[in-house]
Amino acid sequence: MSIENMIRVLAGTMILISLALGLTVSPYWFILTGFVGLNLLQSAFTGFCPAEMIFRKLKKG
C-alpha cells in the first residue's frame, strides 16, 4: 500500500472514530474531527504532513 493511501486510511478512520465518539460519549471528540480536517487542508497547500513522515520512517523498517 502506498503512503498516500495509508494517510487516507488513517484520516478516514480517525474521522469516523471521532464522529462516533462525539455522538455517543462527548461532543468534545468533534475537536479531533476538526483537527484532522484542518491537517488535511493545510497539507494540501503546504505539502507538510506529519503522518507522512511517520509512515515513511515505519516503512523503512
NUROMI-927405 format. One record per residue (C-alpha): residue number from 1; residue in three letters; x, y, z. Coordinates in nm, 4 decimals. Example, Ala and Ser with C-alpha at 12.3 -4.5 7.8 and 13.67 -1.06 7.14 Angstrom:
> 1,ALA,1.2300,-0.4500,0.7800;
> 2,SER,1.3670,-0.1060,0.7140;
# end
This chain:
> 1,MET,0.0000,0.0000,0.0000;
> 2,SER,0.1323,0.3429,-0.0882;
> 3,ILE,0.1959,0.6066,0.1759;
> 4,GLU,-0.0745,0.8292,0.0260;
> 5,ASN,-0.3300,0.5517,0.0650;
> 6,MET,-0.2117,0.4844,0.4199;
> 7,ILE,-0.2685,0.8519,0.5048;
> 8,ARG,-0.6192,0.8405,0.3578;
> 9,VAL,-0.6996,0.5280,0.5588;
> 10,LEU,-0.5667,0.6876,0.8777;
> 11,ALA,-0.7554,1.0146,0.8217;
> 12,GLY,-1.0806,0.8395,0.7350;
> 13,THR,-1.0548,0.6096,1.0344;
> 14,MET,-0.9791,0.8966,1.2715;
> 15,ILE,-1.2747,1.0968,1.1398;
> 16,LEU,-1.5184,0.8069,1.1701;
> 17,ILE,-1.3987,0.7179,1.5205;
> 18,SER,-1.4168,1.0781,1.6406;
> 19,LEU,-1.7646,1.1202,1.4916;
> 20,ALA,-1.8858,0.8057,1.6663;
> 21,LEU,-1.7300,0.9145,1.9957;
> 22,GLY,-1.8691,1.2652,1.9551;
> 23,LEU,-2.2204,1.1298,1.9133;
> 24,THR,-2.2033,0.8708,2.1908;
> 25,VAL,-1.9505,0.9883,2.4519;
> 26,SER,-1.8852,1.3620,2.4436;
> 27,PRO,-1.9168,1.6406,2.1861;
> 28,TYR,-1.5561,1.7355,2.2632;
> 29,TRP,-1.4496,1.4482,2.0361;
> 30,PHE,-1.5604,1.6621,1.7405;
> 31,ILE,-1.2461,1.8683,1.8030;
> 32,LEU,-1.0457,1.5704,1.6748;
> 33,THR,-1.2583,1.5669,1.3596;
> 34,GLY,-1.1805,1.9348,1.3062;
> 35,PHE,-0.8098,1.8804,1.3708;
> 36,VAL,-0.7905,1.6006,1.1125;
> 37,GLY,-0.9767,1.8131,0.8585;
> 38,LEU,-0.7520,2.1142,0.9164;
> 39,ASN,-0.4420,1.8968,0.8885;
> 40,LEU,-0.5632,1.7561,0.5558;
> 41,LEU,-0.6371,2.1059,0.4289;
> 42,GLN,-0.3023,2.2546,0.5297;
> 43,SER,-0.1103,1.9572,0.3900;
> 44,ALA,-0.2782,2.0087,0.0523;
> 45,PHE,-0.1389,2.3620,0.0366;
> 46,THR,0.1964,2.3240,0.2117;
> 47,GLY,0.2923,1.9640,0.1340;
> 48,PHE,0.3800,1.9095,0.5016;
> 49,CYS,0.2102,1.6088,0.6606;
> 50,PRO,0.3297,1.4691,0.9941;
> 51,ALA,0.1611,1.1341,0.9256;
> 52,GLU,0.3582,1.1013,0.6019;
> 53,MET,0.6870,1.1444,0.7871;
> 54,ILE,0.5856,0.8807,1.0417;
> 55,PHE,0.4749,0.6339,0.7739;
> 56,ARG,0.7981,0.6840,0.5784;
> 57,LYS,1.0039,0.6006,0.8902;
> 58,LEU,0.7880,0.2966,0.9666;
> 59,LYS,0.8094,0.1721,0.6092;
> 60,LYS,1.1900,0.1888,0.6091;
> 61,GLY,1.1883,-0.0529,0.8895;
# end
